[in-house]
Amino acid sequence: MTTLSARLATALAALVCLPALAHDGHGLAGSHWHATDSAGLLLVAALAALALWFSRGGK
């Protein structure tokens, strides 16, 4: 893949996300959260902690 086509593919992938905003207040800087947003963040934190735990090796 050439550099130009890689950049175009990246830009297109970023633009595909734009309609995902349901209404005002959503997104990273949004004014309110839903229970599923919090559950997703907790899941990511738990997976990151688990990855760190297993990456310690025999230490």
Secondary structure, 3 states (H helix, E strand, C coil): CCHHHHHHHHHHHHHHCHHHCCCCCCCCCCCCCCHHHHHHHHHHHHHHHHHHHHHCCCC
